[in-house]
Amino acid sequence: MKPIRVLLLTANLLMLASAASAQSVQPLATLEPVAEFGRHQPIGVTVSQQNRIFVTFPKKQKDYDFGLAELVNGQRRPFPDATWNQWDSTKAASRWVNVQALFVDRNDHLWVLDPANPDDEAPLKEGVKLVHLNLATNKVERIYRFEDLPRERSGLNDVRVDTEQQVAYLSDPKLAALVVLDLRTGRSRLVLQGHKSVLAAPGFVLRIDGKEVKDKNGKAFSSNVNGIALTHDFRYLYYRAINQTKLYRITTEALRDASLSPAQVAAQVEELGEVGISHGILADAAGNVYLTDSPGHAVRRVTPAGRLETVVRDARLLWPDSFGLGPDGYLYLTAAQIERTPKWNNGQDRVEYPFRLFRMKLP
């Protein structure tokens, strides 16, 4: 086995060389619209092994009706039922509050992450949850509450599930950490909190279409660790913050080992070099890691050989956010247009309606 320093150096060189050349897949994939959502903003998306498509919609003061939908003949249907989607802040424990991320696991079960922070406000503590649903019955199997985390300060963002080890991995940009959840016991713990790999780079301001993404007070959009991707063999978790340009990974074995000190876990982090700005991440069965690219209106991927490739480039990819991989070889993704919402444009709504879900056939 090669020493870890050699592996790190090899990965860095491969990634830096590929980033410099920015070589593309030839020909590029074609982006296809799948569904339109009017003024309802899509964020998370996932696709089941039966090609069922699920999309999340964040809680807003207006242009909101329900948080989780299944697409049926191109139309949104509240999932798992209408009651779960009826907004009621007094029943946050058993209703969708502000649904964020989705994941379909190896057993074709659906995992729904609700950080319970409506309209970017502080979380409703009792509403913070990860909900496990059986897609064969469309019923809730179990709800995880994260009671061992400081939920009032949390902002859970993304989730991936290892069905072999019965562990879920999550990102929390508010707490600047990865979260490891034992699905058997329901216990969770923070990992790599405050490590440079999970932090936004100081002073890093997003610039999209020549405009800095800042609010009316001049405060820039900023997010620590955000998108995560779990390889299909469950060996590695890839992750990154939005406000920086590097991609990182760590072995899931290191994340699961509660006996390791923070320094020992940090020593297992691999920096894979420059990949540009990205929000969503997804790994496919071939070992490719896909990354959205909002400034470039593109989707790129890092191949198992460390090559950075452009998969698709399209002007309609306005803040491409989350990925879902279908059994038919299509990669689905949402265009959230966050940089065009009034908050980041001095109150002006620059969104190009309708919001859409797209897909592309993978090369």
Secondary structure as a PSIPRED ss2 file (coil, helix, strand):
# PSIPRED VFORMAT (PSIPRED V4.0)

   1 M C   1.000  0.000  0.000
   2 K C   1.000  0.000  0.000
   3 P C   1.000  0.000  0.000
   4 I H   0.000  1.000  0.000
   5 R H   0.000  1.000  0.000
   6 V H   0.000  1.000  0.000
   7 L H   0.000  1.000  0.000
   8 L H   0.000  1.000  0.000
   9 L H   0.000  1.000  0.000
  10 T H   0.000  1.000  0.000
  11 A H   0.000  1.000  0.000
  12 N H   0.000  1.000  0.000
  13 L H   0.000  1.000  0.000
  14 L H   0.000  1.000  0.000
  15 M H   0.000  1.000  0.000
  16 L H   0.000  1.000  0.000
  17 A H   0.000  1.000  0.000
  18 S H   0.000  1.000  0.000
  19 A H   0.000  1.000  0.000
  20 A H   0.000  1.000  0.000
  21 S H   0.000  1.000  0.000
  22 A C   1.000  0.000  0.000
  23 Q C   1.000  0.000  0.000
  24 S E   0.000  0.000  1.000
  25 V C   1.000  0.000  0.000
  26 Q C   1.000  0.000  0.000
  27 P C   1.000  0.000  0.000
  28 L C   1.000  0.000  0.000
  29 A C   1.000  0.000  0.000
  30 T C   1.000  0.000  0.000
  31 L C   1.000  0.000  0.000
  32 E E   0.000  0.000  1.000
  33 P E   0.000  0.000  1.000
  34 V E   0.000  0.000  1.000
  35 A E   0.000  0.000  1.000
  36 E E   0.000  0.000  1.000
  37 F C   1.000  0.000  0.000
  38 G C   1.000  0.000  0.000
  39 R C   1.000  0.000  0.000
  40 H C   1.000  0.000  0.000
  41 Q C   1.000  0.000  0.000
  42 P C   1.000  0.000  0.000
  43 I C   1.000  0.000  0.000
  44 G C   1.000  0.000  0.000
  45 V E   0.000  0.000  1.000
  46 T E   0.000  0.000  1.000
  47 V E   0.000  0.000  1.000
  48 S C   1.000  0.000  0.000
  49 Q C   1.000  0.000  0.000
  50 Q C   1.000  0.000  0.000
  51 N C   1.000  0.000  0.000
  52 R C   1.000  0.000  0.000
  53 I E   0.000  0.000  1.000
  54 F E   0.000  0.000  1.000
  55 V E   0.000  0.000  1.000
  56 T E   0.000  0.000  1.000
  57 F C   1.000  0.000  0.000
  58 P C   1.000  0.000  0.000
  59 K C   1.000  0.000  0.000
  60 K C   1.000  0.000  0.000
  61 Q C   1.000  0.000  0.000
  62 K C   1.000  0.000  0.000
  63 D C   1.000  0.000  0.000
  64 Y C   1.000  0.000  0.000
  65 D C   1.000  0.000  0.000
  66 F C   1.000  0.000  0.000
  67 G C   1.000  0.000  0.000
  68 L E   0.000  0.000  1.000
  69 A E   0.000  0.000  1.000
  70 E E   0.000  0.000  1.000
  71 L E   0.000  0.000  1.000
  72 V E   0.000  0.000  1.000
  73 N C   1.000  0.000  0.000
  74 G C   1.000  0.000  0.000
  75 Q E   0.000  0.000  1.000
  76 R E   0.000  0.000  1.000
  77 R E   0.000  0.000  1.000
  78 P E   0.000  0.000  1.000
  79 F C   1.000  0.000  0.000
  80 P C   1.000  0.000  0.000
  81 D C   1.000  0.000  0.000
  82 A C   1.000  0.000  0.000
  83 T H   0.000  1.000  0.000
  84 W H   0.000  1.000  0.000
  85 N H   0.000  1.000  0.000
  86 Q C   1.000  0.000  0.000
  87 W C   1.000  0.000  0.000
  88 D C   1.000  0.000  0.000
  89 S H   0.000  1.000  0.000
  90 T H   0.000  1.000  0.000
  91 K H   0.000  1.000  0.000
  92 A H   0.000  1.000  0.000
  93 A H   0.000  1.000  0.000
  94 S H   0.000  1.000  0.000
  95 R C   1.000  0.000  0.000
  96 W C   1.000  0.000  0.000
  97 V C   1.000  0.000  0.000
  98 N C   1.000  0.000  0.000
  99 V C   1.000  0.000  0.000
 100 Q C   1.000  0.000  0.000
 101 A E   0.000  0.000  1.000
 102 L E   0.000  0.000  1.000
 103 F E   0.000  0.000  1.000
 104 V E   0.000  0.000  1.000
 105 D C   1.000  0.000  0.000
 106 R C   1.000  0.000  0.000
 107 N C   1.000  0.000  0.000
 108 D C   1.000  0.000  0.000
 109 H E   0.000  0.000  1.000
 110 L E   0.000  0.000  1.000
 111 W E   0.000  0.000  1.000
 112 V E   0.000  0.000  1.000
 113 L E   0.000  0.000  1.000
 114 D E   0.000  0.000  1.000
 115 P C   1.000  0.000  0.000
 116 A C   1.000  0.000  0.000
 117 N C   1.000  0.000  0.000
 118 P H   0.000  1.000  0.000
 119 D H   0.000  1.000  0.000
 120 D H   0.000  1.000  0.000
 121 E C   1.000  0.000  0.000
 122 A C   1.000  0.000  0.000
 123 P C   1.000  0.000  0.000
 124 L C   1.000  0.000  0.000
 125 K H   0.000  1.000  0.000
 126 E H   0.000  1.000  0.000
 127 G H   0.000  1.000  0.000
 128 V C   1.000  0.000  0.000
 129 K E   0.000  0.000  1.000
 130 L E   0.000  0.000  1.000
 131 V E   0.000  0.000  1.000
 132 H E   0.000  0.000  1.000
 133 L E   0.000  0.000  1.000
 134 N E   0.000  0.000  1.000
 135 L C   1.000  0.000  0.000
 136 A C   1.000  0.000  0.000
 137 T C   1.000  0.000  0.000
 138 N C   1.000  0.000  0.000
 139 K E   0.000  0.000  1.000
 140 V E   0.000  0.000  1.000
 141 E E   0.000  0.000  1.000
 142 R E   0.000  0.000  1.000
 143 I E   0.000  0.000  1.000
 144 Y E   0.000  0.000  1.000
 145 R C   1.000  0.000  0.000
 146 F C   1.000  0.000  0.000
 147 E C   1.000  0.000  0.000
 148 D C   1.000  0.000  0.000
 149 L C   1.000  0.000  0.000
 150 P C   1.000  0.000  0.000
 151 R H   0.000  1.000  0.000
 152 E H   0.000  1.000  0.000
 153 R H   0.000  1.000  0.000
 154 S C   1.000  0.000  0.000
 155 G C   1.000  0.000  0.000
 156 L C   1.000  0.000  0.000
 157 N C   1.000  0.000  0.000
 158 D E   0.000  0.000  1.000
 159 V E   0.000  0.000  1.000
 160 R E   0.000  0.000  1.000
 161 V E   0.000  0.000  1.000
 162 D E   0.000  0.000  1.000
 163 T C   1.000  0.000  0.000
 164 E C   1.000  0.000  0.000
 165 Q C   1.000  0.000  0.000
 166 Q C   1.000  0.000  0.000
 167 V E   0.000  0.000  1.000
 168 A E   0.000  0.000  1.000
 169 Y E   0.000  0.000  1.000
 170 L E   0.000  0.000  1.000
 171 S E   0.000  0.000  1.000
 172 D E   0.000  0.000  1.000
 173 P C   1.000  0.000  0.000
 174 K C   1.000  0.000  0.000
 175 L C   1.000  0.000  0.000
 176 A C   1.000  0.000  0.000
 177 A E   0.000  0.000  1.000
 178 L E   0.000  0.000  1.000
 179 V E   0.000  0.000  1.000
 180 V E   0.000  0.000  1.000
 181 L E   0.000  0.000  1.000
 182 D E   0.000  0.000  1.000
 183 L C   1.000  0.000  0.000
 184 R C   1.000  0.000  0.000
 185 T C   1.000  0.000  0.000
 186 G C   1.000  0.000  0.000
 187 R C   1.000  0.000  0.000
 188 S E   0.000  0.000  1.000
 189 R E   0.000  0.000  1.000
 190 L E   0.000  0.000  1.000
 191 V E   0.000  0.000  1.000
 192 L C   1.000  0.000  0.000
 193 Q C   1.000  0.000  0.000
 194 G C   1.000  0.000  0.000
 195 H C   1.000  0.000  0.000
 196 K H   0.000  1.000  0.000
 197 S H   0.000  1.000  0.000
 198 V H   0.000  1.000  0.000
 199 L C   1.000  0.000  0.000
 200 A C   1.000  0.000  0.000
 201 A C   1.000  0.000  0.000
 202 P C   1.000  0.000  0.000
 203 G C   1.000  0.000  0.000
 204 F C   1.000  0.000  0.000
 205 V C   1.000  0.000  0.000
 206 L C   1.000  0.000  0.000
 207 R E   0.000  0.000  1.000
 208 I E   0.000  0.000  1.000
 209 D C   1.000  0.000  0.000
 210 G C   1.000  0.000  0.000
 211 K E   0.000  0.000  1.000
 212 E E   0.000  0.000  1.000
 213 V C   1.000  0.000  0.000
 214 K E   0.000  0.000  1.000
 215 D C   1.000  0.000  0.000
 216 K C   1.000  0.000  0.000
 217 N C   1.000  0.000  0.000
 218 G C   1.000  0.000  0.000
 219 K C   1.000  0.000  0.000
 220 A E   0.000  0.000  1.000
 221 F C   1.000  0.000  0.000
 222 S C   1.000  0.000  0.000
 223 S C   1.000  0.000  0.000
 224 N C   1.000  0.000  0.000
 225 V E   0.000  0.000  1.000
 226 N E   0.000  0.000  1.000
 227 G E   0.000  0.000  1.000
 228 I E   0.000  0.000  1.000
 229 A E   0.000  0.000  1.000
 230 L E   0.000  0.000  1.000
 231 T C   1.000  0.000  0.000
 232 H C   1.000  0.000  0.000
 233 D C   1.000  0.000  0.000
 234 F C   1.000  0.000  0.000
 235 R C   1.000  0.000  0.000
 236 Y E   0.000  0.000  1.000
 237 L E   0.000  0.000  1.000
 238 Y E   0.000  0.000  1.000
 239 Y E   0.000  0.000  1.000
 240 R E   0.000  0.000  1.000
 241 A E   0.000  0.000  1.000
 242 I C   1.000  0.000  0.000
 243 N C   1.000  0.000  0.000
 244 Q C   1.000  0.000  0.000
 245 T C   1.000  0.000  0.000
 246 K E   0.000  0.000  1.000
 247 L E   0.000  0.000  1.000
 248 Y E   0.000  0.000  1.000
 249 R E   0.000  0.000  1.000
 250 I E   0.000  0.000  1.000
 251 T E   0.000  0.000  1.000
 252 T H   0.000  1.000  0.000
 253 E H   0.000  1.000  0.000
 254 A H   0.000  1.000  0.000
 255 L H   0.000  1.000  0.000
 256 R H   0.000  1.000  0.000
 257 D C   1.000  0.000  0.000
 258 A C   1.000  0.000  0.000
 259 S C   1.000  0.000  0.000
 260 L C   1.000  0.000  0.000
 261 S C   1.000  0.000  0.000
 262 P H   0.000  1.000  0.000
 263 A H   0.000  1.000  0.000
 264 Q H   0.000  1.000  0.000
 265 V H   0.000  1.000  0.000
 266 A H   0.000  1.000  0.000
 267 A C   1.000  0.000  0.000
 268 Q C   1.000  0.000  0.000
 269 V C   1.000  0.000  0.000
 270 E E   0.000  0.000  1.000
 271 E E   0.000  0.000  1.000
 272 L E   0.000  0.000  1.000
 273 G E   0.000  0.000  1.000
 274 E E   0.000  0.000  1.000
 275 V C   1.000  0.000  0.000
 276 G C   1.000  0.000  0.000
 277 I C   1.000  0.000  0.000
 278 S C   1.000  0.000  0.000
 279 H C   1.000  0.000  0.000
 280 G C   1.000  0.000  0.000
 281 I E   0.000  0.000  1.000
 282 L E   0.000  0.000  1.000
 283 A E   0.000  0.000  1.000
 284 D C   1.000  0.000  0.000
 285 A C   1.000  0.000  0.000
 286 A C   1.000  0.000  0.000
 287 G C   1.000  0.000  0.000
 288 N C   1.000  0.000  0.000
 289 V E   0.000  0.000  1.000
 290 Y E   0.000  0.000  1.000
 291 L E   0.000  0.000  1.000
 292 T E   0.000  0.000  1.000
 293 D E   0.000  0.000  1.000
 294 S C   1.000  0.000  0.000
 295 P C   1.000  0.000  0.000
 296 G C   1.000  0.000  0.000
 297 H C   1.000  0.000  0.000
 298 A E   0.000  0.000  1.000
 299 V E   0.000  0.000  1.000
 300 R E   0.000  0.000  1.000
 301 R E   0.000  0.000  1.000
 302 V E   0.000  0.000  1.000
 303 T C   1.000  0.000  0.000
 304 P C   1.000  0.000  0.000
 305 A C   1.000  0.000  0.000
 306 G C   1.000  0.000  0.000
 307 R C   1.000  0.000  0.000
 308 L E   0.000  0.000  1.000
 309 E E   0.000  0.000  1.000
 310 T E   0.000  0.000  1.000
 311 V E   0.000  0.000  1.000
 312 V E   0.000  0.000  1.000
 313 R E   0.000  0.000  1.000
 314 D C   1.000  0.000  0.000
 315 A C   1.000  0.000  0.000
 316 R C   1.000  0.000  0.000
 317 L C   1.000  0.000  0.000
 318 L C   1.000  0.000  0.000
 319 W C   1.000  0.000  0.000
 320 P E   0.000  0.000  1.000
 321 D E   0.000  0.000  1.000
 322 S E   0.000  0.000  1.000
 323 F E   0.000  0.000  1.000
 324 G E   0.000  0.000  1.000
 325 L E   0.000  0.000  1.000
 326 G C   1.000  0.000  0.000
 327 P C   1.000  0.000  0.000
 328 D C   1.000  0.000  0.000
 329 G C   1.000  0.000  0.000
 330 Y E   0.000  0.000  1.000
 331 L E   0.000  0.000  1.000
 332 Y E   0.000  0.000  1.000
 333 L E   0.000  0.000  1.000
 334 T E   0.000  0.000  1.000
 335 A E   0.000  0.000  1.000
 336 A C   1.000  0.000  0.000
 337 Q C   1.000  0.000  0.000
 338 I H   0.000  1.000  0.000
 339 E H   0.000  1.000  0.000
 340 R H   0.000  1.000  0.000
 341 T C   1.000  0.000  0.000
 342 P H   0.000  1.000  0.000
 343 K H   0.000  1.000  0.000
 344 W H   0.000  1.000  0.000
 345 N C   1.000  0.000  0.000
 346 N C   1.000  0.000  0.000
 347 G C   1.000  0.000  0.000
 348 Q C   1.000  0.000  0.000
 349 D C   1.000  0.000  0.000
 350 R C   1.000  0.000  0.000
 351 V C   1.000  0.000  0.000
 352 E C   1.000  0.000  0.000
 353 Y C   1.000  0.000  0.000
 354 P C   1.000  0.000  0.000
 355 F C   1.000  0.000  0.000
 356 R E   0.000  0.000  1.000
 357 L E   0.000  0.000  1.000
 358 F E   0.000  0.000  1.000
 359 R E   0.000  0.000  1.000
 360 M E   0.000  0.000  1.000
 361 K E   0.000  0.000  1.000
 362 L C   1.000  0.000  0.000
 363 P C   1.000  0.000  0.000
